[in-house]
Amino acid sequence: MNEEPLFEAVLSPHRSLGRLGFVLLMSVVTVITAVHMVIFARVGAWPVFAFFGLDLALLFGAFWLSYRSGRMREFIRMSRTDLEVKKVSPSGRAVDHRFNPFWTRFNIDRHDEIGITGMQISGQGHKTDVGSFLNPDDKESFASSFQRALATIKKR
């Protein structure tokens, strides 16, 4: 009964451009770039041609890195006797952090204009940051829910 989760959350970075939007954007950009590459190649401006190709490759690379980092996840599960934070990197490597909820502190760093700038779970000599990739509204929502759940467990 004590091991039943009283709080669970899965945190993941937000990506504003979905798959269809990415395909449409990159199709338009590729066509426009290809047209310009042909124009500059015909007038003999080979360096410009090469830079257009490099520019397109870098744009694809930037999106690849962005979507790869979007595979990051943090799983937070809290029962009366255990608080587990499992961080999964974009490569799939997982790191577990375990805490006793009764000895756990949840620290929040705030900036007057921005809001929450950092959240950290600490206890029993170790600590871990959580939700560093979340937007300000999601940080506020998570912090509020997590603090409530932690306070509820400590009251019992």
Secondary structure, 3 states (H helix, E strand, C coil): CCCCCCEEEEECCCCCCCHHHHHHHHHHHHHHHHHHHHHHHHCCCHHHHHHHHHHHHHHHHHHHHHHHHCCCEEEEEECCCCEEEEEECCCCCEEEEEECHHHCEEEEEEECCCEEEEEEEEECCEEEECCCCCCHHHHHHHHHHHHHHHHHHHHC
